[in-house]
Amino acid sequence: MSTVWQHLEVRVTGTVQGVGFRPTVYRLALACGLDGEVLNDSEGVLIRLAGAPDDVRDFMRRLPGEAPPLAKIDSIAATERADFREYRGFRISDSRHAAGRTEVAADAAVCQSCLDEISDPQQRRYLYPFTNCTHCGPRLSIVLGIPYDRAATTMAAFAMCPACAREYGDPLDRRFHAQPIACHTCGPTLTLHEDGAALRFGADGNARATMARQLEHLCRALAAGKIVALKGLGGFHLCCDATQHAAVATLRRRKAREAKPFALMAADLAAIRRYCDISPLEEQLLGSPAAPIVLLEARNEPAPDRPALADAIAPNSRLLGFMLPYTPLHYLLCRQFGRPLVMTSGNLSGEPQLIDNAEALLKLGCIADLIATHNRDIANRMDDSVVRVVAGQARLLRRARGYAPRSITLPAGFERADGILAYGAELKSTFCLVKQGAAILSQHQGDLEEVNTYEDYERNLSLYRRLFEFTPRHYAVDLHPEYLSSKLARRESPASVIAVQHHHAHIACAMAENGLARTHRPVLGIAFDGLGMGDGGSLWGGEFLLADYAGYRRLACLKPVAMPGGGQAVRQPWRNTLAQLLACMEWEDFATRYGDTGIGRMLLAQPIPTLRTMLCERVNCPMASSAGRLFDAVAGALGLHTEQAQFEGQAAIALEMLADRPTLQSCLALGMEHGGEAYRLAIVADAVPLVLDPGSIWPRLCDDLLHGVPPAVIAARFHAGLILGIADMAEHLRRKHGFGDVVLSGGCMQNALLMEGLVDTFTAVGMRCLTHTLVPANDGGIALGQAVVAAARIAGQPSIAASIPQVHA
């Protein structure tokens, strides 16, 4: 009796190339007794199966659950075929190329198996700093083209030795077709440079001994308080001993980075626990393949077994940003050195992270005493990702290494979205490609106002278009005509540009990542940030939008207040303090009552007559409904970076760090019913749009300063009052418009106190609150929002939200 065979062609899409997917399929097919083949192509992975129907069903049942750890399966589609060739056994076939959709994997932290190898003197890769396998190592950072094969990476220059070639060709080895496979014999090497010259560590040809001496030299330099530039996976780092106050101070001075916190790296979780409290979710994030910087609460109690960290690492912050070593080189260095290292981006101030050896030797020589390079070229710069756990969920603050270019499948209704290129914002810039119903969001690019960052942005745009075989037909940009990203799009195709309002993009981004369908009913979007261009050229930043993907209606906003000096108000918080005060009281009244307080003395030292004239005559004093400037104003009143902020958001971050948590909780507990001691913002109900007015907080805040209330309590009362005011406005608008969902976005929503307070408050009153988890709430998510708004408009979707008339109180 002849056996009935089933012939099945299986198409798998997603992140399935360069992650060990084909070897997994091979091993599973052998285990199930199937014939056939598996190969990579430009659609993903193609599998042809021939065997008994029960065995084929067993294979299909097991495949999703046995996928390798770095794989992300978007779809598995199986088709019965009658025209199969005869197969004898199962094999892995050569890749083939045709236009279509595939994904490039994100770089992945070194796996435990590779760590075990480099730690074992009996293994041939002992101490080899570029060890990797199909479960870990460089991906996007070395890719030049697709399909993902060694010839299309920067490893093409390294011919495999016989031992590596055997592993590469063995389907049962975890390095089967691991494109960056290498060892001491055939792979990239480390070189140390000091005083402009490459150092030599013996001519005996023993690569292990050379690496051991190099590690020893690096550790001696760090122990002596020197600054080391270290080429990593996606760029150079600058590092020093985090426990040496003088070394950290030297790094700050040489890098001209006065105050922005430094990231830290420690050898293992036990080392991090000496300095920080770590929740189970934070532990999971630290040890994940993405291995991001995780912002952790610093421990208050001293630990006897730890050397103290330098005070200048994160001045006046409750948080420390730690990551675990994510390359073998970092691991070997951290393990041998034994103390935490500062690990900050290797670049000159304002420039992107350096990736080229020659440029690093030229530019970092004035900062680093010792420079460690290697000869595996970096094709695509990848900054370290940054994550913070807020309200029980991981929130990406910077999406880069380990996360990009992982695609985001768009919600229902966007399946046919294609050919859309969104250019993002000006600061914290990213761009986004929409191809066949999926969004490919780039890694963090930086601030485009810097020439080198802008040039890097253009290079990465070209790289992504090449990698993903992407030809745009539609271009989405910010409404602001002077954004460099918007100008770039208009130069390329002025007739195909779709302008998207900044805060609408924030809300649409959060809607998309939360899976709201294209036809979902309007939501209340609360977008709080620094600044974005609104309708008619006005400046927005504290917005309540009734929004769907296609459009929006501005229902309410923070009261617009002047920004004295325009852009200077972004950098000097005291200007916002003055403007807020003069918006709600006369200067003479303020000076008489509060002139002897800290805030009074600070403002009296400024050129008040000139500023009052500017405000009165509206000279270089644009009005803005900006939440960011409100945070700056309160921070300035409390003496936090009053004169000059050293980096974006510094004053607002300091205000969050200052706030007394117990006071905040008691204010919120009382506030929903009685108001309590919170500085509750008031609703101006006869305005169109409605206005949430912070004017009422200032007399109370100044009185508290006059009466000696601690600044930490004042900061908490402000946060509580803002949370309650936002909740009041949302409830007021819900009664009139009947929306079911509230969506929170914008850079201010990275404030943990604000986010947690709003999520808890909305949940308590039965509103579903949607927030960011896959992409940043800041401008790093704008490109995704622009892309889905453009897709909705291209599809001809009418906006229900935009058609709703403005309702008076």
C-alpha positions in Angstrom: 0.0 0.0 0.0 1.5 3.3 -1.1 1.9 6.2 1.3 0.0 9.3 0.6 2.4 12.3 0.8 1.5 15.9 1.4 3.4 18.7 -0.4 3.3 22.0 1.4 4.9 25.4 0.6 5.2 27.6 3.7 5.9 31.3 3.6 7.2 32.8 6.9 7.5 36.6 7.2 8.9 38.8 9.9 12.4 39.0 11.5 13.4 35.5 10.2 16.8 36.1 8.5 20.1 36.2 10.4 18.5 34.8 13.5 19.1 31.1 13.1 15.6 30.4 11.6 16.7 28.1 8.8 18.7 25.8 11.0 15.8 25.6 13.4 13.5 24.6 10.4 16.1 22.1 9.3 16.4 20.4 12.7 12.6 20.4 13.1 12.1 18.9 9.7 14.5 16.1 10.4 12.8 15.5 13.8 9.4 15.2 11.9 10.8 12.9 9.2 10.2 15.4 6.4 11.9 16.0 3.0 12.2 19.3 1.4 14.2 22.6 1.6 14.3 25.9 3.4 15.8 29.1 2.0 16.0 32.9 2.5 14.5 35.3 -0.1 13.4 38.9 -0.2 10.0 37.9 1.3 11.5 36.2 4.4 11.9 32.4 4.6 10.4 29.9 2.2 9.9 26.3 3.3 8.9 23.3 1.0 7.8 20.2 2.9 7.1 16.7 1.7 5.9 14.0 3.9 3.1 12.1 5.6 0.2 14.4 6.5 0.5 13.7 10.2 4.2 14.6 10.1 3.6 17.8 8.2 0.8 18.8 10.7 3.3 18.1 13.6 5.9 20.4 11.9 3.4 23.2 11.4 2.1 22.9 15.0 5.6 23.0 16.5 7.2 25.7 14.3 5.9 28.9 16.0 6.9 27.6 19.5 10.4 26.4 18.5 11.5 29.6 16.6 14.9 30.9 17.7 15.0 33.6 20.4 15.8 36.5 18.1 13.0 35.7 15.5 9.8 37.6 15.3 7.2 35.9 13.2 4.6 38.1 11.6 2.9 35.5 9.5 3.0 31.8 8.5 1.1 31.0 5.3 0.9 27.4 4.0 -0.2 26.4 0.4 -0.8 22.9 -0.9 1.3 22.3 -4.0 1.2 19.5 -6.5 4.2 20.5 -8.7 7.0 19.8 -6.2 10.2 18.3 -7.4 11.4 15.1 -5.8 13.4 15.7 -2.6 15.7 13.2 -1.0 16.0 14.3 2.6 15.8 17.9 3.8 18.3 20.6 3.0 19.1 24.3 3.5 19.3 25.9 0.0 21.1 29.0 -1.1 19.4 32.4 -0.7 17.6 33.9 -3.7 16.8 37.5 -4.3 13.7 39.2 -5.7 11.9 42.4 -4.8 9.6 42.0 -1.8 9.4 42.4 1.9 11.8 41.1 4.4 13.2 42.4 7.7 16.7 43.2 8.9 17.3 41.9 12.5 18.2 44.3 15.3 21.7 43.9 16.9 21.5 41.5 19.8 23.5 41.3 23.1 26.0 38.5 23.5 24.3 35.3 24.5 25.2 33.1 27.5 26.6 30.3 25.3 29.1 32.7 23.7 30.0 34.2 27.1 30.7 30.7 28.4 33.1 30.1 25.4 35.1 33.3 25.9 35.4 32.5 29.6 36.7 28.9 29.1 40.4 28.5 28.4 39.7 25.2 26.8 37.6 26.8 24.0 39.2 28.1 20.9 37.4 31.4 21.3 38.7 32.0 24.8 39.0 35.8 25.2 37.9 36.5 21.6 36.1 39.9 21.8 34.1 39.5 18.6 32.5 36.1 19.3 28.9 35.7 18.1 26.4 33.1 16.8 23.0 33.0 15.3 21.5 34.0 18.6 23.5 37.1 19.2 25.9 39.7 17.8 25.8 42.4 15.1 23.0 42.6 12.6 21.8 46.0 11.4 25.0 47.7 12.4 27.0 45.7 9.8 24.4 45.2 7.0 25.0 46.7 3.6 22.2 44.9 1.7 19.7 42.1 1.5 19.2 39.1 1.6 21.2 39.0 4.8 24.3 37.0 3.8 28.0 37.5 4.7 28.8 39.1 1.3 26.3 41.9 2.1 27.8 42.8 5.4 31.0 44.5 6.6 32.3 40.9 7.4 32.7 40.2 3.7 36.4 41.3 4.1 37.1 38.4 6.5 37.6 35.0 4.9 36.6 32.2 7.3 39.2 29.8 8.5 38.6 26.1 8.1 37.3 25.7 11.7 34.8 28.5 11.3 33.8 27.3 7.8 32.9 23.9 9.3 30.7 25.5 11.9 29.1 27.8 9.3 28.3 24.8 7.1 26.9 22.5 9.8 23.1 22.7 10.1 23.3 21.3 13.6 25.7 23.9 14.9 24.4 27.1 16.5 26.8 29.0 14.1 25.3 27.6 11.0 25.1 30.5 8.6 25.9 32.9 11.3 27.1 35.7 9.0 29.4 37.5 11.4 31.1 34.2 12.5 34.8 34.7 13.4 37.5 33.7 15.7 41.1 34.6 16.8 42.4 33.1 13.6 40.3 34.7 10.9 38.2 37.5 12.4 38.4 41.2 13.4 41.1 42.3 15.8 41.4 44.9 18.5 44.0 47.7 18.4 44.9 50.1 21.1 46.2 53.6 20.3 48.0 55.9 22.7 49.6 59.3 22.0 48.7 58.9 18.3 50.4 55.6 17.8 49.1 52.0 17.7 50.5 49.9 20.6 52.2 46.6 20.1 51.7 43.7 22.5 54.2 41.1 21.5 55.1 39.5 18.2 54.6 35.9 19.1 51.5 35.5 17.1 49.5 34.3 20.1 46.2 36.0 19.7 45.0 34.9 23.1 48.0 36.3 24.8 47.7 39.6 22.9 44.1 40.0 23.9 45.0 39.3 27.6 47.7 42.0 27.5 45.3 44.4 25.8 42.7 43.9 28.5 45.3 44.3 31.2 46.5 47.6 29.6 42.9 48.9 29.4 42.2 48.0 33.0 45.4 49.7 34.2 44.5 52.8 32.3 41.0 52.9 33.8 42.4 52.2 37.3 44.8 55.2 36.8 41.8 57.5 36.2 42.3 57.7 32.4 39.6 58.1 29.8 39.2 55.3 27.2 37.4 55.5 23.9 36.1 52.1 23.0 34.7 51.0 19.7 31.6 48.8 20.3 28.7 47.4 18.3 27.2 50.5 16.8 29.7 53.2 17.6 32.3 54.4 20.0 31.9 54.9 23.7 33.9 57.0 26.1 34.4 55.3 29.4 36.1 55.7 32.8 36.1 54.3 36.3 32.7 55.4 37.7 34.0 55.3 41.2 36.7 57.9 40.6 35.4 61.4 41.1 38.4 63.0 39.3 38.1 60.7 36.3 34.3 61.5 35.9 35.0 65.2 36.3 37.7 65.0 33.7 35.4 63.3 31.2 32.7 66.0 31.8 35.2 68.8 31.2 36.8 67.3 28.1 33.5 66.3 26.5 31.9 69.7 27.5 29.0 67.8 29.0 28.3 69.8 32.2 25.3 68.2 33.6 23.5 65.5 31.5 23.7 62.2 33.3 26.2 59.5 32.2 25.2 55.9 31.5 26.8 53.1 33.4 27.8 49.6 32.7 28.4 46.8 35.2 29.5 43.2 34.8 26.3 41.6 36.0 23.0 42.1 37.9 24.6 41.6 41.3 26.9 44.5 40.6 24.0 46.7 39.6 22.0 45.7 42.7 24.7 47.2 44.9 23.7 50.6 43.6 20.0 50.3 42.5 16.7 48.6 43.3 15.7 46.3 40.4 12.2 45.1 39.8 11.5 41.8 38.0 10.6 43.7 34.8 13.7 45.9 35.0 15.8 42.7 35.5 14.1 41.3 32.4 14.9 44.4 30.4 18.6 44.5 31.5 19.1 40.9 30.5 17.1 41.0 27.2 18.7 40.6 23.8 18.2 44.4 23.3 20.2 45.1 26.5 19.1 48.8 26.8 20.2 51.3 29.3 17.5 51.0 32.0 16.8 54.0 34.3 16.7 52.6 37.9 16.0 54.0 41.3 19.3 54.5 43.1 19.4 52.8 46.5 19.3 55.1 49.5 21.0 52.8 52.1 24.7 52.4 51.8 26.0 49.0 50.8 29.2 48.0 52.6 30.6 46.0 49.7 30.4 48.7 47.1 32.7 51.6 46.3 30.7 54.9 46.0 29.9 56.2 42.6 31.2 59.6 41.6 28.6 62.3 42.5 29.0 63.9 39.0 27.5 60.8 37.2 23.9 61.9 37.6 23.8 65.1 39.6 20.6 65.6 41.7 18.9 62.6 40.3 17.1 59.7 41.9 17.9 57.6 38.9 20.9 55.8 37.5 21.1 54.5 33.9 22.7 51.1 34.0 23.2 48.5 31.2 24.9 45.1 31.1 27.7 44.3 28.7 26.2 43.5 25.4 29.3 42.6 23.4 32.1 40.1 24.3 34.6 43.0 24.4 32.5 45.0 27.0 32.0 41.8 29.0 35.7 40.9 29.2 36.6 44.5 30.1 33.9 44.8 32.8 34.6 41.4 34.3 38.3 42.0 34.6 38.0 45.6 35.8 35.6 44.7 38.5 34.0 48.1 39.1 31.2 50.0 37.2 32.2 52.0 34.2 30.8 55.2 32.8 29.8 54.3 29.3 28.7 57.4 27.4 28.5 58.1 23.7 31.8 58.6 21.9 31.4 61.9 20.2 32.1 65.6 20.3 29.4 67.7 21.9 26.4 68.1 19.6 27.7 65.6 17.0 26.5 62.0 16.4 28.2 59.0 17.9 31.4 58.2 15.9 31.7 55.0 14.0 34.8 55.4 11.8 38.2 54.5 13.1 40.1 57.4 11.4 37.5 60.0 12.4 37.5 58.7 16.0 41.3 58.9 16.2 41.2 62.4 14.9 38.3 63.7 17.0 38.4 61.7 20.3 42.1 62.2 20.8 41.4 65.4 22.7 39.1 63.6 25.1 40.4 60.0 25.5 43.9 59.0 26.8 43.6 55.6 25.2 41.5 54.6 22.1 40.5 51.0 21.3 39.5 50.4 17.7 38.7 47.3 15.7 38.6 46.5 12.0 35.0 45.3 11.7 33.4 48.3 10.0 30.2 49.7 11.3 27.7 50.4 8.5 24.9 51.9 10.5 25.4 53.9 13.7 23.3 52.6 16.6 23.1 54.6 19.9 22.2 52.7 23.1 18.5 52.4 23.7 17.1 53.9 26.9 14.1 52.4 28.8 12.3 53.4 32.0 9.6 51.4 33.7 6.6 53.6 34.5 3.2 52.6 35.6 4.2 49.0 35.4 5.3 49.1 31.8 8.6 49.5 30.0 8.7 52.9 28.2 11.2 53.5 25.5 12.8 57.0 25.9 15.3 56.3 23.0 14.7 53.6 20.5 17.9 52.5 18.8 20.2 49.5 19.3 18.4 46.2 20.0 15.0 47.6 18.9 15.5 49.2 15.5 14.6 48.4 12.8 12.1 45.9 14.2 8.9 46.6 12.2 5.6 47.5 13.8 2.6 45.8 12.1 0.0 48.4 11.6 -3.6 47.9 12.8 -6.6 46.8 10.9 -7.4 49.0 7.9 -3.8 49.7 7.1 -3.0 46.4 5.4 -2.7 48.1 2.0 -0.6 51.1 3.2 2.6 51.2 1.2 5.2 53.5 -0.2 5.0 56.1 2.6 8.1 57.8 3.9 7.7 59.9 7.0 10.5 62.3 7.9 9.8 62.9 11.6 10.6 65.9 13.7 13.6 68.2 14.1 14.7 67.0 17.6 15.1 63.4 18.7 14.6 62.7 15.0 13.6 59.4 13.4 12.1 58.5 10.1 9.6 55.8 9.1 9.0 53.7 6.1 5.6 52.1 5.5 5.8 49.0 3.3 3.0 46.4 2.8 1.1 47.3 6.0 4.1 47.5 8.3 6.0 50.5 9.7 9.8 50.4 9.8 10.9 53.1 12.3 14.5 54.0 12.2 16.8 54.2 15.1 17.3 57.5 17.0 19.0 59.9 14.7 19.4 63.0 17.0 18.9 66.7 16.6 18.9 67.7 12.9 20.0 71.3 13.8 23.5 69.9 14.1 25.2 69.6 10.7 26.8 66.2 11.3 23.6 64.7 12.6 21.7 66.0 9.5 24.3 64.5 7.2 24.0 61.2 9.1 20.2 61.4 8.9 20.5 61.6 5.1 22.9 58.7 4.9 20.7 56.5 7.0 17.7 57.4 4.8 19.6 56.2 1.8 20.7 53.0 3.6 17.2 52.1 4.7 15.8 52.7 1.3 18.5 50.3 -0.1 18.1 47.7 2.7 14.3 47.5 2.4 14.2 48.0 -1.4 11.9 50.9 -0.7 10.7 53.5 -3.3 8.5 56.1 -1.7 5.4 57.5 -3.4 4.2 59.7 -0.6 6.1 61.9 1.8 4.8 62.8 5.3 6.3 65.8 7.2 5.7 68.0 10.1 3.5 71.1 9.6 6.4 73.4 10.5 7.8 74.6 7.1 11.3 75.4 8.5 12.1 71.9 9.8 15.1 70.6 7.9 13.4 67.2 7.6 10.3 68.9 5.9 12.5 70.9 3.6 14.4 67.7 2.6 11.1 66.0 1.7 9.8 68.9 -0.3 13.0 69.0 -2.3 12.6 65.4 -3.2 8.9 65.5 -4.2 7.0 68.7 -3.5 3.8 67.5 -5.1 3.6 64.3 -2.9 4.1 65.9 0.5 1.5 65.5 3.2 1.9 67.9 6.2 0.8 66.5 9.6 0.3 68.6 12.7 2.9 67.8 15.3 0.5 66.9 18.2 -1.9 65.0 16.0 1.2 62.9 15.0 2.0 62.3 18.6 -1.6 61.0 19.3 -1.8 59.0 16.0 1.5 57.2 16.9 0.1 56.1 20.3 -3.1 55.0 18.6 -1.2 52.9 16.1 1.1 51.2 18.6 -2.0 50.3 20.7 -3.6 48.6 17.8 -6.6 51.0 17.2 -8.1 50.2 13.8 -8.0 52.9 11.0 -11.8 53.4 11.5 -11.7 53.5 15.3 -13.9 56.2 16.7 -12.3 59.4 17.9 -10.2 59.4 21.1 -9.3 62.2 23.4 -5.6 62.8 22.7 -3.7 64.7 25.4 -0.4 65.8 23.9 1.9 67.7 26.3 5.4 68.6 25.2 7.7 71.6 24.6 6.6 73.1 21.3 5.1 72.2 18.0 3.5 74.2 15.3 -0.3 74.3 15.5 -3.0 75.7 13.2 -2.3 79.1 11.7 1.4 79.1 12.7 0.6 79.3 16.4 2.8 77.4 18.9 1.2 74.5 20.7 2.4 72.2 23.5 -0.4 71.5 25.9 -3.2 70.1 23.8 -6.5 68.2 24.2 -7.4 66.9 20.7 -10.5 64.9 19.7 -8.6 62.8 17.2 -8.8 60.0 14.7 -6.2 59.0 12.2 -7.4 61.3 9.4 -7.9 64.5 11.5 -8.6 66.2 14.8 -10.5 69.0 16.6 -8.7 71.1 19.2 -11.1 71.0 22.1 -8.9 72.6 24.8 -5.4 73.6 25.6 -3.2 75.0 28.3 -3.6 78.8 28.5 -1.1 80.4 26.0 1.6 82.4 27.7 4.3 84.5 26.2 7.9 83.2 25.7 10.1 86.3 26.4 13.0 86.2 24.0 11.5 83.4 21.9 14.1 80.7 21.7 15.9 82.0 24.7 12.9 81.0 26.9 13.6 77.4 25.9 17.1 77.6 27.4 16.5 80.0 30.3 13.7 78.9 32.7 13.5 82.2 34.6 12.0 83.8 31.5 9.0 81.4 31.7 8.7 82.0 35.4 8.4 85.8 34.8 5.9 85.3 31.9 3.7 83.0 33.9 3.7 85.4 36.9 2.9 88.5 34.8 0.1 86.6 33.1 -1.8 86.4 36.4 -0.6 89.3 38.6 0.9 92.8 38.4 4.6 93.1 38.7 4.4 95.7 41.4 2.2 93.5 43.5 4.6 90.6 43.1 7.6 92.7 43.9 6.0 94.1 47.0 4.8 90.8 48.5 7.5 88.4 47.3 10.5 90.5 46.6 12.4 89.1 49.6 11.9 85.4 48.6 14.3 83.5 46.5 12.1 83.8 43.4 11.7 87.5 44.0 15.5 88.2 44.3 16.2 86.1 41.3 13.7 88.0 39.1 14.7 91.4 40.5 18.2 90.7 39.2 16.9 90.5 35.6 16.2 93.5 33.2 12.6 93.7 34.2 11.7 97.0 32.6 13.0 95.8 29.2 11.2 92.5 29.5 7.9 94.1 30.6 8.1 96.4 27.5 8.8 93.4 25.3 5.8 91.5 26.8 3.5 94.5 26.6 4.4 95.2 23.0 4.7 91.5 22.0 8.2 92.0 20.7 9.9 88.6 20.3 7.5 87.1 22.8 5.5 84.5 20.9 2.5 83.0 22.7 2.6 79.3 23.3 0.3 76.8 25.0 3.4 74.8 26.1 3.4 72.3 29.0 7.2 72.2 28.7 7.5 75.9 29.4 5.1 75.6 32.4 7.4 72.9 33.9 10.4 75.2 33.2 8.6 78.1 34.9 7.9 76.2 38.1 11.4 74.8 38.1 12.8 78.3 37.7 10.6 79.5 40.7 12.3 76.8 42.8 15.8 77.7 41.7 16.3 74.7 39.5 18.7 75.6 36.6 17.1 79.0 36.7 19.7 80.9 34.6 20.5 78.3 31.9 19.5 74.7 31.1 22.4 72.7 29.8 20.2 70.2 27.9 16.7 69.9 26.7 14.2 69.1 29.6 16.9 69.6 32.3 14.8 71.9 34.5 11.6 69.7 34.1 13.5 66.6 35.0 15.0 68.3 38.0 11.5 69.3 39.1 10.3 65.6 38.8 13.3 64.4 40.8 12.7 67.0 43.5 9.0 66.3 44.1 8.2 64.6 47.4 6.3 61.4 46.6 4.3 61.0 49.8 3.1 64.6 49.4 2.1 63.9 45.9 0.1 60.8 46.8 -1.7 62.5 49.6 -2.6 65.5 47.4 -4.0 63.1 44.7 -5.9 61.1 47.3 -7.6 64.2 48.6 -7.7 66.1 45.3 -10.3 64.2 43.4 -13.0 65.2 45.9 -11.7 68.1 48.0 -8.9 69.8 46.2 -6.5 69.4 49.1 -3.2 71.2 48.9 -2.6 70.6 45.2 -2.1 73.6 43.0 -5.1 72.6 40.9 -5.3 74.2 37.4 -8.7 75.8 36.6 -10.9 75.3 33.6 -11.9 78.5 31.6 -15.2 77.2 30.2 -16.2 80.1 28.1 -13.2 80.0 25.9 -13.0 78.4 22.5 -11.1 76.2 22.6 -11.5 75.6 26.3 -8.5 76.7 28.4 -6.8 75.0 31.3 -5.4 77.9 33.2 -2.3 77.6 35.4 -2.8 81.2 36.7 -4.4 80.0 39.9 -1.3 78.1 41.0 1.1 81.0 41.2 -0.3 83.0 44.2 -0.4 79.7 46.2 3.1 78.7 45.1 4.6 82.1 45.9 2.8 82.1 49.3 4.3 78.7 50.1 7.7 80.0 49.2 7.1 83.0 51.4 6.1 80.8 54.3 9.1 78.5 54.0 7.4 75.4 52.6 10.1 73.0 51.4 10.7 73.0 47.6 10.1 69.3 47.4 6.6 69.7 48.8 5.9 72.6 46.4 7.1 70.5 43.4 4.8 67.7 44.5 1.8 70.1 44.9 2.4 71.3 41.4 2.5 67.8 39.9 -0.7 66.9 41.7 -2.5 70.0 40.6 -1.5 69.5 37.0 -2.7 65.9 37.1 -6.0 66.9 38.7 -6.5 69.7 36.3 -5.9 67.5 33.2 -8.3 64.9 34.7 -10.9 67.6 35.3 -10.6 68.8 31.7 -10.9 65.3 30.3 -14.0 64.6 32.4 -15.5 67.9 31.3 -14.9 67.0 27.6 -16.1 63.4 28.0 -19.5 64.7 29.2 -19.8 66.7 26.0 -18.2 64.4 23.4 -18.7 60.9 24.8 -15.3 59.4 23.8 -14.2 56.2 25.4 -10.4 56.3 25.2 -7.8 58.8 26.4 -4.4 58.7 24.7 -1.4 60.2 26.3 1.6 61.4 24.3 4.4 64.0 24.0 7.7 64.5 25.7 6.2 65.6 29.0 4.5 62.2 29.3 8.0 60.8 30.0 7.6 62.4 33.5 6.9 59.3 35.6 4.9 61.3 38.2 2.7 62.8 35.5 2.2 59.5 33.6 1.5 57.4 36.7 -0.8 60.0 38.2 -2.8 60.3 35.0 -3.0 56.5 34.3 -4.2 55.9 37.9 -6.7 58.8 37.9 -8.3 57.9 34.5 -8.5 54.2 35.4 -10.2 55.1 38.7 -13.0 57.0 36.8 -13.5 54.3 34.2 -11.6 55.8 31.2 -9.3 53.5 29.2 -5.9 55.2 29.1 -3.6 54.3 26.2 0.1 55.1 26.4 3.4 54.4 24.6 5.4 51.2 25.0 6.8 50.4 21.6 8.1 53.8 20.6 9.0 56.9 22.6 6.4 59.4 23.7 8.8 62.2 22.7 9.5 63.3 19.2 11.2 59.9 18.5 7.7 58.6 17.7 6.5 61.5 15.5 7.5 59.8 12.3 5.3 56.8 13.0 2.4 59.1 13.7 3.0 61.1 10.5 3.1 57.8 8.6 -0.3 56.5 9.8 -2.0 59.9 9.4 -0.7 60.0 5.8 -1.9 56.4 5.2 -5.4 57.3 6.5 -5.6 60.3 4.2 -4.3 58.4 1.2 -7.0 55.8 1.8 -9.6 58.5 1.6 -10.8 58.1 5.2 -12.9 61.0 6.3 -12.2 62.5 9.7 -15.1 62.2 12.1 -13.2 64.2 14.8 -12.5 67.1 12.5 -16.1 67.4 11.4 -17.4 67.7 15.0 -18.4 71.3 15.7 -16.7 73.1 18.7 -19.1 72.9 21.7 -19.3 75.8 24.1 -19.7 75.1 27.8 
